Amino acid sequence: MPRPPVEVADIVRAAGESFFQSSRNWFTWLHLKVLNAILRCRTAALGGHVDACSKCGQEAVSFNSCIMESIS
């Protein structure tokens, strides 16, 4: 399944720091935890692994999802 052209993390990043600063008075620690997990999702911050094609050997780096971070 191909990745969508825009993900939730893209929208959160586009909102920028000004959104976080102007919304601090109603954000709870849980809101911030979820938003930070979304921002880290599929980035080097969560680590990754190398996928390799068993036929041609082409390799690609895949970064880990925030799903695993939210479980722990």
N, C-alpha and C positions, 0 to 999 in steps of 0.2 A: 504494500500500500504506500503510495507516494505521500510525502509530507505536504501539508497544506501550504499555500503561499504566505499566509499570515497566521501566526500562532498567538495565543494569549500573552506569552512573554514579550512578543513584539509590541503589543498594545501597551503593556505595563511599562516597558522601556520608553515607548514614545510619549507616554504621559509625563515622564521625567520626574526629577527631584522636586520640582515645584508642586506637583500633585501630592507627593508624600508630605511635604511641609505644610501645605494648606489643609490637609485632611488629618493631621496628627491628632486633633482634638476628639475625633470620633473613632480612630483606629484603635483596636485592642491589640494585645500582644499576639493573639491568634491570627488576626488579619495580617500583621507584619510577618509572622512565621510563614504563612501560606504564600504571600507575595514574594518573599525572599526565596522560597522553594521554587516558585514558578520562574523567577529570574535565573536561578542556578540550573534549571532543568536543561539537559542536553548541552551542557557546557563543560569545559575542562575542569571547572570547579568540583564536579562530581566524579571525575575520572572517566575513563573510557576503555575501549578495547579495539583491537584490530580485527576486522572481518576480512576473510580471504575467500575468493571464488575457488571452489574445488576443481573447476575445469581449467580456467586460464591463469589462476594465481593472482589476479588483480586484488590489491588490498585497499581498504578504506577504513578510516578511523570512525568509530561510532561512540559518541559520548553517552554516558549513562543518563537515565531518566530520573526525574524528581520523584517518581512513584516509589522507588526503593527508599529514598530518603524519608518520605513521609511515613513509611512503615516503621522505621526505627526510631 
